[in-house]
């Protein structure tokens, strides 16, 4: 942030700051980049205002996302390695599309500032504590909400959501795929089905198909780490979200009766 004035403001006139600075220079407490707070509006870290409500809604959407993949026979026919690669690559945009379809809204608030006095007083007692988790920034969350709002403006039908999810899931450009040609054919099939659904629903809007795919591509610009930190980190802690999704998927599929 080139215009950031956070570190140029003179705050040393405060008595408490002077006292703490003297103590801080004598202590061994080290503050990494994640612990330095920026006062710029866009760079401030935020968290969910109602995490117990929003995290539950997000978890429900994630379960439905996994169930969607589980119920696709064409996905089940893929090699297991390809399934894992697609899960890793596509879970985030599919989850975001699920948030849109389920009309999940959320609010954020500024992350409470850590108490410097508490850190100094507890120095030596928290040596074994885990490092602070990263927090989403206000700017990143605003970009996410902008993507969701753009999708809501499309007012997609359930069939449009279903075929669009298929077009996102079957991504032949994921590196390392063994059945990339087959996956590419599945993506074309999903896109063709989406286009056929759009024609009778919106005959006057000839550009809706291209616009829908373009807006869907913006979902991939949202970092999975942001989604994890915002919606799931309060619940899963330091666990790997992709590993949890894979466990959910294969646990669900293993319970299905054999044909």
VODO-477863 format. One line per field, with one value per residue (C-alpha): residue number from 1; residue in three letters; x, y, z. Coordinates in Angstrom, 1 decimal. Example, Ala and Ser with C-alpha at 12.3 -4.5 7.8 and 13.67 -1.06 7.14 Angstrom:
2
n <- 1, 2 .
res <- Ala, Ser .
X <- 12.3, 13.7 .
Y <- -4.5, -1.1 .
Z <- 7.8, 7.1 .
This chain:
259
n <- 1, 2, 3, 4, 5, 6, 7, 8, 9, 10, 11, 12, 13, 14, 15, 16, 17, 18, 19, 20, 21, 22, 23, 24, 25, 26, 27, 28, 29, 30, 31, 32, 33, 34, 35, 36, 37, 38, 39, 40, 41, 42, 43, 44, 45, 46, 47, 48, 49, 50, 51, 52, 53, 54, 55, 56, 57, 58, 59, 60, 61, 62, 63, 64, 65, 66, 67, 68, 69, 70, 71, 72, 73, 74, 75, 76, 77, 78, 79, 80, 81, 82, 83, 84, 85, 86, 87, 88, 89, 90, 91, 92, 93, 94, 95, 96, 97, 98, 99, 100, 101, 102, 103, 104, 105, 106, 107, 108, 109, 110, 111, 112, 113, 114, 115, 116, 117, 118, 119, 120, 121, 122, 123, 124, 125, 126, 127, 128, 129, 130, 131, 132, 133, 134, 135, 136, 137, 138, 139, 140, 141, 142, 143, 144, 145, 146, 147, 148, 149, 150, 151, 152, 153, 154, 155, 156, 157, 158, 159, 160, 161, 162, 163, 164, 165, 166, 167, 168, 169, 170, 171, 172, 173, 174, 175, 176, 177, 178, 179, 180, 181, 182, 183, 184, 185, 186, 187, 188, 189, 190, 191, 192, 193, 194, 195, 196, 197, 198, 199, 200, 201, 202, 203, 204, 205, 206, 207, 208, 209, 210, 211, 212, 213, 214, 215, 216, 217, 218, 219, 220, 221, 222, 223, 224, 225, 226, 227, 228, 229, 230, 231, 232, 233, 234, 235, 236, 237, 238, 239, 240, 241, 242, 243, 244, 245, 246, 247, 248, 249, 250, 251, 252, 253, 254, 255, 256, 257, 258, 259 .
res <- Unk, Unk, Unk, Unk, Unk, Unk, Unk, Unk, Unk, Unk, Unk, Unk, Unk, Unk, Unk, Unk, Unk, Unk, Unk, Unk, Unk, Unk, Unk, Unk, Unk, Unk, Unk, Unk, Unk, Unk, Unk, Unk, Unk, Unk, Unk, Unk, Unk, Unk, Unk, Unk, Unk, Unk, Unk, Unk, Unk, Unk, Unk, Unk, Unk, Unk, Unk, Unk, Unk, Unk, Unk, Unk, Unk, Unk, Unk, Unk, Unk, Unk, Unk, Unk, Unk, Unk, Unk, Unk, Unk, Unk, Unk, Unk, Unk, Unk, Unk, Unk, Unk, Unk, Unk, Unk, Unk, Unk, Unk, Unk, Unk, Unk, Unk, Unk, Unk, Unk, Unk, Unk, Unk, Unk, Unk, Unk, Unk, Unk, Unk, Unk, Unk, Unk, Unk, Unk, Unk, Unk, Unk, Unk, Unk, Unk, Unk, Unk, Unk, Unk, Unk, Unk, Unk, Unk, Unk, Unk, Unk, Unk, Unk, Unk, Unk, Unk, Unk, Unk, Unk, Unk, Unk, Unk, Unk, Unk, Unk, Unk, Unk, Unk, Unk, Unk, Unk, Unk, Unk, Unk, Unk, Unk, Unk, Unk, Unk, Unk, Unk, Unk, Unk, Unk, Unk, Unk, Unk, Unk, Unk, Unk, Unk, Unk, Unk, Unk, Unk, Unk, Unk, Unk, Unk, Unk, Unk, Unk, Unk, Unk, Unk, Unk, Unk, Unk, Unk, Unk, Unk, Unk, Unk, Unk, Unk, Unk, Unk, Unk, Unk, Unk, Unk, Unk, Unk, Unk, Unk, Unk, Unk, Unk, Unk, Unk, Unk, Unk, Unk, Unk, Unk, Unk, Unk, Unk, Unk, Unk, Unk, Unk, Unk, Unk, Unk, Unk, Unk, Unk, Unk, Unk, Unk, Unk, Unk, Unk, Unk, Unk, Unk, Unk, Unk, Unk, Unk, Unk, Unk, Unk, Unk, Unk, Unk, Unk, Unk, Unk, Unk, Unk, Unk, Unk, Unk, Unk, Unk, Unk, Unk, Unk, Unk, Unk, Unk, Unk, Unk, Unk, Unk, Unk, Unk .
X <- 0.0, 2.1, 0.0, -0.3, 0.3, 0.1, 3.8, 4.4, 2.0, 3.6, 2.1, 5.0, 3.5, 1.2, 2.3, 1.2, 3.1, 6.3, 6.0, 5.3, 8.1, 10.6, 9.4, 9.2, 12.8, 13.9, 11.8, 12.3, 8.8, 9.1, 6.2, 6.0, 4.2, 0.9, 0.9, 1.5, -1.8, -2.3, -4.7, -5.6, -9.2, -8.7, -5.9, -7.6, -8.2, -11.7, -13.7, -17.3, -19.7, -21.8, -19.4, -21.7, -24.5, -22.3, -20.0, -22.9, -24.5, -21.1, -20.7, -24.1, -23.2, -19.9, -21.8, -24.2, -21.2, -19.6, -22.9, -23.2, -19.9, -20.8, -24.1, -22.4, -21.8, -19.3, -17.2, -17.3, -15.9, -12.8, -9.5, -9.1, -6.1, -8.1, -10.9, -8.5, -6.9, -10.4, -11.4, -8.3, -8.7, -12.5, -13.9, -13.5, -15.5, -18.1, -18.5, -18.9, -21.5, -23.3, -23.2, -24.9, -27.5, -28.4, -28.5, -26.0, -25.2, -22.7, -21.3, -17.8, -16.3, -12.8, -10.6, -10.0, -6.5, -4.2, -3.3, 0.4, 0.3, -1.1, 1.7, 4.3, 2.9, 2.5, 5.9, 7.5, 4.2, 3.1, 6.2, 4.5, 1.4, 0.7, 1.5, -1.3, -3.6, -3.9, -7.0, -8.8, -8.5, -11.4, -10.4, -10.3, -13.7, -15.2, -13.9, -15.6, -18.9, -18.7, -18.5, -21.5, -23.5, -22.7, -24.0, -27.1, -27.9, -28.0, -30.9, -30.0, -32.5, -31.7, -30.9, -28.5, -26.7, -26.5, -24.9, -22.7, -21.3, -20.6, -18.7, -16.6, -15.9, -14.8, -11.8, -9.4, -6.7, -5.9, -2.2, -1.6, -4.9, -4.8, -8.2, -8.0, -9.6, -12.6, -12.9, -12.8, -15.7, -17.7, -17.1, -18.3, -21.3, -22.2, -21.7, -23.9, -26.6, -26.3, -26.7, -29.7, -31.4, -30.7, -32.3, -36.0, -35.5, -34.0, -34.7, -34.2, -30.8, -28.4, -25.3, -26.4, -24.5, -21.1, -21.8, -22.6, -19.4, -17.4, -18.8, -18.2, -14.6, -14.3, -14.9, -11.5, -9.9, -11.0, -8.1, -9.1, -7.1, -9.4, -12.5, -10.9, -9.8, -13.1, -15.7, -13.9, -10.9, -13.0, -14.3, -11.5, -8.6, -5.3, -6.7, -6.2, -9.6, -8.8, -8.0, -11.3, -13.3, -11.6, -12.5, -16.1, -16.3, -14.9, -16.7, -20.0, -19.3, -18.1, -21.5, -23.4, -24.7, -22.9, -25.0 .
Y <- 0.0, 2.8, 5.6, 3.9, 6.4, 3.8, 3.8, 7.5, 8.8, 10.0, 8.0, 8.2, 11.1, 8.7, 7.9, 4.3, 3.8, 5.2, 2.9, -0.1, 0.7, 0.8, -2.6, -4.0, -3.1, -5.1, -8.1, -10.9, -10.7, -10.6, -9.4, -10.8, -9.3, -11.0, -9.3, -5.7, -4.0, -1.6, 1.3, 1.6, 0.9, -1.7, -3.5, -4.0, -7.6, -8.7, -11.7, -12.9, -10.9, -14.0, -16.9, -19.5, -18.7, -18.2, -21.1, -23.4, -22.2, -22.5, -26.1, -27.0, -25.6, -27.6, -30.8, -30.1, -29.4, -32.7, -34.4, -32.9, -34.4, -37.7, -37.9, -37.4, -40.9, -39.4, -38.1, -41.5, -43.1, -40.9, -42.3, -41.6, -39.4, -37.3, -37.0, -35.7, -33.2, -31.9, -31.7, -29.7, -27.4, -26.9, -27.1, -23.3, -22.0, -24.8, -23.8, -20.1, -21.0, -23.0, -19.8, -17.9, -20.6, -20.9, -17.1, -17.2, -13.6, -12.6, -9.5, -8.9, -6.7, -5.5, -8.1, -6.9, -5.6, -7.7, -6.2, -5.2, -4.9, -8.5, -9.8, -8.1, -9.3, -12.9, -13.0, -16.3, -18.0, -18.4, -19.8, -23.0, -21.3, -21.8, -18.9, -16.5, -17.5, -15.3, -13.1, -12.0, -8.4, -6.1, -5.6, -9.3, -9.8, -7.0, -8.6, -11.8, -10.1, -8.3, -11.7, -13.0, -9.9, -10.1, -13.7, -12.9, -10.3, -13.1, -14.8, -18.3, -21.2, -24.5, -26.2, -23.3, -23.8, -27.6, -27.4, -24.5, -26.5, -29.3, -26.9, -25.7, -29.1, -30.8, -28.6, -30.3, -27.6, -28.9, -30.2, -33.9, -35.2, -38.7, -38.5, -34.9, -35.6, -37.3, -34.5, -32.0, -33.8, -33.7, -29.9, -29.3, -31.4, -29.4, -26.1, -27.3, -28.3, -24.9, -23.2, -25.2, -24.4, -20.7, -20.3, -20.9, -19.2, -16.0, -15.9, -12.1, -12.2, -13.6, -12.8, -14.5, -17.7, -16.0, -13.6, -16.4, -18.3, -15.0, -14.3, -17.9, -17.5, -14.7, -17.2, -18.8, -15.4, -15.8, -17.5, -20.8, -19.6, -16.7, -18.9, -21.3, -18.6, -16.8, -19.6, -22.7, -21.8, -21.0, -24.6, -26.8, -25.0, -25.8, -28.8, -29.0, -28.2, -30.2, -33.3, -32.9, -32.6, -35.7, -37.6, -36.4, -37.4, -40.9, -41.6, -40.6, -42.7, -45.7, -45.9, -46.2, -49.7, -51.5, -51.7 .
Z <- 0.0, -1.3, 0.2, 3.6, 6.4, 9.1, 10.0, 9.3, 12.0, 15.1, 17.9, 20.3, 22.2, 24.0, 27.5, 27.3, 24.0, 25.6, 28.6, 26.5, 24.0, 26.8, 28.1, 24.6, 23.9, 26.9, 26.2, 23.7, 22.2, 18.4, 16.2, 12.7, 9.8, 10.6, 14.0, 12.7, 12.3, 9.4, 9.9, 6.2, 5.5, 2.8, 4.6, 7.9, 8.9, 9.4, 10.7, 10.5, 12.6, 13.4, 12.9, 14.6, 12.0, 8.9, 9.5, 9.9, 6.7, 4.9, 6.2, 4.9, 1.5, 1.5, 2.3, -0.6, -2.9, -2.0, -2.5, -6.0, -7.0, -5.5, -7.4, -10.8, -12.4, -14.9, -12.0, -10.3, -13.5, -13.4, -12.0, -8.3, -8.9, -11.3, -8.8, -6.2, -8.6, -9.6, -5.9, -5.1, -8.0, -8.2, -4.6, -4.0, -7.0, -6.6, -3.0, -3.9, -6.5, -3.7, -1.6, -4.4, -5.0, -1.3, -1.0, 1.9, 3.1, 5.7, 7.4, 8.7, 11.4, 12.1, 13.9, 17.5, 17.9, 20.0, 23.3, 23.4, 27.1, 27.5, 25.2, 27.3, 30.6, 29.4, 27.8, 28.8, 29.5, 25.9, 24.3, 23.3, 21.8, 18.1, 15.7, 15.0, 12.1, 9.1, 8.9, 5.7, 4.7, 4.1, 0.5, -0.1, 1.4, -0.6, -3.8, -2.7, -2.0, -5.3, -7.1, -5.2, -5.9, -9.6, -9.7, -7.8, -10.5, -13.1, -11.2, -12.4, -12.4, -10.7, -14.0, -14.9, -11.6, -12.1, -15.6, -14.6, -11.7, -14.2, -16.5, -13.5, -12.1, -15.3, -16.0, -18.4, -17.8, -14.3, -14.5, -14.1, -15.2, -16.8, -18.5, -19.6, -23.0, -21.4, -18.9, -21.7, -23.4, -20.2, -19.9, -23.4, -22.7, -19.6, -21.5, -24.4, -21.9, -20.2, -23.5, -24.4, -21.1, -21.6, -25.0, -24.0, -20.6, -22.0, -25.8, -25.9, -24.2, -26.8, -24.8, -21.5, -22.1, -22.7, -19.8, -17.4, -18.3, -17.9, -14.5, -13.5, -14.4, -11.8, -9.0, -9.7, -8.8, -5.2, -3.3, -1.6, 1.4, 1.8, 1.7, 4.2, 6.6, 6.5, 6.6, 7.9, 10.0, 13.0, 12.9, 11.6, 13.1, 11.3, 9.5, 5.7, 4.1, 1.0, 3.0, 4.9, 1.7, 0.3, 3.5, 3.2, -0.4, -0.1, 3.2, 1.5, -1.6, 0.4, 2.0, -1.3, -2.0, -4.9, -8.1 .
